[in-house]
Each structure stands twice: as C-alpha cells, then as structure tokens.
C-alpha cells in the first residue's frame, strides 16, 4: 500500500510541476525563431531519408538494382571473357 501512495504522490507532484510551466509551441517559436527553422529542416530531412530508405528496401525485396547496367558499346575498352 505504501508503494501505491508513494507513486500517487510522485505523479501528483509531476502534475503540479508541469502546471507551473506554460508549454506552448507558439511561444517557444516566438522566443527562438531558429527553432522553427530547425524543426522544419529536420522534418524534411527525415522524410527524405525515410523515402530513400523505403525505396531501397523496395528494390531489395523485389530483387532489383538501383544502377542500370550499361551496354558494352558505352564502355570503351570493355571486352567479354569468352
């Protein structure tokens, strides 16, 4: 029973501590506009890297390669081993 009372006290203490701070994204961006730029940059970079990762997983799962094979005429000095 003591553990339950202690955990309830801790949770109540955290709730009251969080009420003393005003968490607002708008206010944070007004104080530091560079934060908004960094949030936007990180969001775009994550989508770009995630998209490339998904595309390459698709290529791996479908047994394809991302580099097209060039024909022999486009490579001077290339000869097949016979």
Z-matrix of the N, CA and C atoms (Angstrom, degrees):
N
C 1 1.440
C 2 1.518 1 110.66
N 3 1.320 2 116.83 1 -31.96
C 4 1.460 3 121.37 2 -179.36
C 5 1.532 4 110.93 3 -65.82
N 6 1.317 5 116.01 4 -38.72
C 7 1.462 6 120.07 5 179.53
C 8 1.524 7 110.13 6 -62.86
N 9 1.310 8 117.33 7 -41.36
C 10 1.467 9 121.42 8 178.98
C 11 1.529 10 110.58 9 -63.15
N 12 1.318 11 116.91 10 -43.53
C 13 1.464 12 120.38 11 178.61
C 14 1.516 13 111.57 12 -65.24
N 15 1.338 14 117.41 13 -39.90
C 16 1.459 15 121.28 14 179.31
C 17 1.527 16 111.16 15 -65.48
N 18 1.326 17 116.00 16 -43.72
C 19 1.467 18 118.71 17 -179.51
C 20 1.526 19 111.01 18 -67.87
N 21 1.320 20 117.68 19 -35.58
C 22 1.461 21 120.73 20 176.77
C 23 1.518 22 110.73 21 -65.12
N 24 1.315 23 116.76 22 -39.44
C 25 1.460 24 121.11 23 178.04
C 26 1.520 25 110.85 24 -64.91
N 27 1.327 26 117.24 25 -41.00
C 28 1.466 27 121.40 26 179.26
C 29 1.522 28 110.09 27 -64.57
N 30 1.327 29 117.19 28 -46.10
C 31 1.465 30 120.85 29 179.55
C 32 1.517 31 110.24 30 -62.18
N 33 1.322 32 117.79 31 -42.72
C 34 1.466 33 121.12 32 178.87
C 35 1.531 34 110.26 33 -63.81
N 36 1.337 35 116.68 34 -38.81
C 37 1.455 36 120.92 35 177.87
C 38 1.524 37 111.44 36 -64.78
N 39 1.324 38 117.49 37 -39.58
C 40 1.469 39 120.88 38 178.00
C 41 1.517 40 111.11 39 -67.23
N 42 1.341 41 116.84 40 -39.06
C 43 1.459 42 120.43 41 178.52
C 44 1.516 43 111.10 42 -63.19
N 45 1.318 44 116.60 43 -43.91
C 46 1.462 45 119.04 44 -178.68
C 47 1.523 46 110.89 45 -70.36
N 48 1.325 47 117.62 46 -33.00
C 49 1.467 48 120.33 47 177.75
C 50 1.518 49 110.70 48 -68.89
N 51 1.340 50 118.22 49 -38.43
C 52 1.461 51 120.40 50 -179.71
C 53 1.523 52 111.77 51 -71.97
N 54 1.335 53 117.71 52 -24.59
C 55 1.456 54 120.02 53 177.83
C 56 1.524 55 111.70 54 -72.53
N 57 1.330 56 117.21 55 -24.41
C 58 1.460 57 119.50 56 -179.66
C 59 1.523 58 111.69 57 -75.80
N 60 1.331 59 118.34 58 -19.38
C 61 1.453 60 122.64 59 177.25
C 62 1.522 61 109.04 60 -100.18
N 63 1.317 62 115.53 61 140.58
C 64 1.459 63 119.93 62 178.51
C 65 1.527 64 108.12 63 -100.09
N 66 1.322 65 116.22 64 101.97
C 67 1.450 66 121.26 65 -179.43
C 68 1.516 67 109.07 66 -88.44
N 69 1.307 68 116.44 67 110.96
C 70 1.451 69 120.75 68 178.28
C 71 1.522 70 108.42 69 -146.37
N 72 1.322 71 116.09 70 124.76
C 73 1.458 72 120.51 71 179.66
C 74 1.523 73 110.62 72 -64.06
N 75 1.306 74 116.20 73 -38.52
C 76 1.466 75 120.04 74 -179.72
C 77 1.529 76 111.50 75 -61.86
N 78 1.319 77 116.36 76 -43.94
C 79 1.465 78 119.51 77 179.13
C 80 1.528 79 111.50 78 -66.98
N 81 1.316 80 116.28 79 -37.80
C 82 1.459 81 119.58 80 178.64
C 83 1.525 82 110.88 81 -65.58
N 84 1.341 83 116.76 82 -39.48
C 85 1.462 84 119.83 83 178.83
C 86 1.522 85 111.82 84 -71.06
N 87 1.313 86 117.82 85 -30.38
C 88 1.458 87 120.70 86 176.54
C 89 1.532 88 110.79 87 -68.95
N 90 1.324 89 116.33 88 -36.51
C 91 1.464 90 119.88 89 178.07
C 92 1.521 91 111.77 90 -71.95
N 93 1.327 92 116.99 91 -37.59
C 94 1.463 93 121.54 92 -176.01
C 95 1.528 94 109.32 93 -138.81
N 96 1.338 95 118.19 94 89.82
C 97 1.468 96 120.79 95 -178.65
C 98 1.526 97 113.70 96 -63.65
N 99 1.320 98 116.96 97 -25.61
C 100 1.463 99 119.52 98 179.18
C 101 1.531 100 110.56 99 -62.96
N 102 1.332 101 116.90 100 -26.53
C 103 1.462 102 120.52 101 177.44
C 104 1.525 103 111.05 102 -62.80
N 105 1.317 104 117.06 103 -39.60
C 106 1.464 105 120.56 104 177.60
C 107 1.507 106 111.61 105 -64.06
N 108 1.324 107 116.16 106 -40.33
C 109 1.469 108 120.13 107 178.25
C 110 1.521 109 109.99 108 -64.53
N 111 1.329 110 116.62 109 -41.92
C 112 1.462 111 120.09 110 178.86
C 113 1.526 112 112.16 111 -67.15
N 114 1.325 113 117.16 112 -36.99
C 115 1.468 114 120.35 113 176.62
C 116 1.524 115 110.06 114 -63.30
N 117 1.325 116 116.97 115 -45.62
C 118 1.468 117 121.43 116 179.12
C 119 1.525 118 111.35 117 -63.74
N 120 1.326 119 116.99 118 -44.43
C 121 1.464 120 121.63 119 179.37
C 122 1.527 121 111.00 120 -61.48
N 123 1.317 122 116.79 121 -44.60
C 124 1.461 123 121.01 122 -179.81
C 125 1.522 124 111.02 123 -65.12
N 126 1.335 125 117.28 124 -40.12
C 127 1.458 126 121.23 125 178.67
C 128 1.531 127 110.80 126 -62.27
N 129 1.329 128 117.19 127 -46.32
C 130 1.468 129 121.09 128 179.98
C 131 1.524 130 110.74 129 -65.65
N 132 1.331 131 117.04 130 -43.70
C 133 1.467 132 120.38 131 -179.86
C 134 1.528 133 111.27 132 -63.44
N 135 1.320 134 117.13 133 -40.00
C 136 1.469 135 119.97 134 -179.94
C 137 1.525 136 110.62 135 -65.69
N 138 1.341 137 117.74 136 -41.62
C 139 1.458 138 120.05 137 177.64
C 140 1.518 139 111.65 138 -65.53
N 141 1.339 140 117.61 139 -38.56
C 142 1.460 141 121.12 140 179.41
C 143 1.526 142 110.74 141 -64.77
N 144 1.323 143 116.63 142 -49.26
C 145 1.463 144 120.59 143 -179.29
C 146 1.524 145 110.60 144 -67.02
N 147 1.329 146 117.04 145 -39.94
C 148 1.467 147 120.04 146 177.08
C 149 1.515 148 112.14 147 -63.50
N 150 1.333 149 117.06 148 -39.20
C 151 1.466 150 120.61 149 177.20
C 152 1.516 151 112.32 150 -64.90
N 153 1.324 152 116.62 151 -43.43
C 154 1.471 153 119.52 152 177.18
C 155 1.527 154 111.04 153 -63.90
N 156 1.309 155 116.32 154 -39.78
C 157 1.458 156 119.94 155 179.27
C 158 1.529 157 110.49 156 -64.46
N 159 1.323 158 117.07 157 -44.12
C 160 1.467 159 120.39 158 179.00
C 161 1.526 160 110.81 159 -63.64
N 162 1.342 161 116.71 160 -41.38
C 163 1.464 162 119.95 161 179.10
C 164 1.528 163 110.99 162 -62.87
N 165 1.316 164 118.12 163 -42.38
C 166 1.457 165 119.80 164 -179.45
C 167 1.525 166 111.90 165 -72.17
N 168 1.327 167 117.80 166 -32.81
C 169 1.465 168 118.85 167 172.30
C 170 1.523 169 110.71 168 -63.47
N 171 1.335 170 117.05 169 -38.90
C 172 1.455 171 120.49 170 176.04
C 173 1.526 172 110.53 171 -61.01
N 174 1.343 173 116.68 172 -44.31
C 175 1.458 174 119.93 173 179.10
C 176 1.529 175 111.37 174 -62.59
N 177 1.319 176 116.30 175 -40.56
C 178 1.464 177 119.73 176 179.29
C 179 1.523 178 110.82 177 -65.39
N 180 1.327 179 116.62 178 -45.73
C 181 1.464 180 119.85 179 -177.14
C 182 1.519 181 112.64 180 -69.63
N 183 1.331 182 117.46 181 -28.85
C 184 1.468 183 119.85 182 178.58
C 185 1.530 184 112.10 183 -93.52
N 186 1.346 185 116.42 184 8.21
C 187 1.460 186 123.22 185 176.59
C 188 1.524 187 111.48 186 58.06
N 189 1.314 188 117.03 187 47.45
C 190 1.453 189 122.45 188 176.43
C 191 1.519 190 108.68 189 -117.11
N 192 1.329 191 114.91 190 167.90
C 193 1.458 192 119.82 191 175.61
C 194 1.516 193 108.32 192 -117.77
N 195 1.319 194 116.94 193 154.64
C 196 1.461 195 120.00 194 -178.86
C 197 1.520 196 112.42 195 -88.85
N 198 1.338 197 117.61 196 -11.05
C 199 1.462 198 121.56 197 177.87
C 200 1.523 199 108.18 198 -105.64
N 201 1.332 200 115.51 199 125.49
C 202 1.463 201 118.43 200 178.34
C 203 1.518 202 109.26 201 -76.18
N 204 1.279 203 115.36 202 143.08
C 205 1.461 204 119.65 203 177.47
C 206 1.516 205 108.92 204 -75.90
N 207 1.317 206 115.14 205 137.19
C 208 1.452 207 119.72 206 179.64
C 209 1.519 208 108.92 207 -92.35
N 210 1.304 209 115.41 208 149.01
C 211 1.457 210 117.64 209 178.19
C 212 1.536 211 109.11 210 -78.65
N 213 1.309 212 115.57 211 165.62
C 214 1.459 213 121.38 212 -173.00
C 215 1.526 214 112.69 213 -66.39
N 216 1.315 215 117.74 214 -28.79
C 217 1.457 216 119.79 215 -176.73
C 218 1.526 217 112.35 216 -70.80
N 219 1.299 218 118.36 217 -20.38
C 220 1.459 219 120.78 218 -178.31
C 221 1.515 220 112.48 219 -85.02
N 222 1.315 221 117.16 220 -7.80
C 223 1.462 222 121.01 221 -179.95
C 224 1.515 223 109.61 222 -116.70
N 225 1.329 224 117.92 223 103.35
C 226 1.471 225 119.56 224 179.65
C 227 1.536 226 110.68 225 -66.35
N 228 1.302 227 115.65 226 138.47
C 229 1.455 228 120.04 227 178.83
C 230 1.516 229 113.82 228 84.54
N 231 1.333 230 117.79 229 3.22
C 232 1.462 231 121.16 230 -179.45
C 233 1.507 232 108.72 231 -85.39
N 234 1.314 233 115.73 232 129.43
C 235 1.460 234 118.30 233 175.98
C 236 1.525 235 108.70 234 -137.71
N 237 1.298 236 115.04 235 142.60
C 238 1.461 237 120.40 236 178.94
C 239 1.530 238 109.33 237 -78.75
N 240 1.309 239 114.86 238 146.49
C 241 1.450 240 119.49 239 170.91
C 242 1.514 241 107.61 240 -82.75
N 243 1.301 242 115.13 241 131.66
C 244 1.469 243 117.45 242 -177.61
C 245 1.477 244 111.92 243 -110.42
